[in-house]
Amino acid sequence: MAAKYVTNVASDGSIYGFNATDKIGFFGVTPIVRPAVSASSSSSATTITQLNLLITALGNLGLITPGA
């Protein structure tokens, strides 16, 4: 099934994705389900690992270009 492009000109915004399993992609990337990234950490190394996971997740969604 092809991806659907959606636009909304309403000033109150939009919500995309009804469930965590709904796929979303931005800026032409392949849509994916909502990524899961843990927010708690107990050490600097764990924090860096989690930050790298977050960067990867945002890149996979198409919201950022990692390493650019």
N, C-alpha and C positions, 0 to 999 in steps of 0.2 A: 504494500500500500504506500502510495506517495505521501510525503509530508504535506501538511496544509500550512499555508502562509496566512497569518491572521493580522489584521490591523484594527485598531479601535481609536477613534478620535474623541471619545468621551473624556471629559476632564476628571472623572472619578476613578479612572484606571481600569485595569483588567486583572483577572486571576487566570492563570494557565495551569492546567493539570488538576484533575479532581482527586486522584488518588496518588499515593507514592509510586505506584507502578506505571502511571501515565508517563509517556516519553515526551521530553521537551528538548529542543536544540535552538541555539541562537546563532545568528550570522552565518547561516549555511552549513553548520556542522550536522552530522547525523544525530537525530534525537536519541536521548538516553533516559533511563529512569532516574529518579532523584538519587544522587550519590549520598552515601552515609559517611560522615567524618566525625570522629569523636572530639569532644571539646575539652575534656579534662586531661591533665598531665601532671606528672610528679617530678619531672626532671627536664633539664634543658635539652637533652638529646631527644626525649619523647616529644617535647614541644616542637622541635625542628622537624621531626618526622611527621607530626600531625600537620604542621604548616605546609610541608611538601605535598602531603595528601590533599590538602585543601586547594593548593595551587593546581594540582593535577585535575581535581574535580571541576574547578572553575574553567580550566582549559578544555576539558572534555565536553562541557556544556556550551562552549564557544564564547564565554563571557570575558575571557582574557586570553592572551597569547603567551604562554609560559616561555621564559628565556628570551623574550624580545627586548 
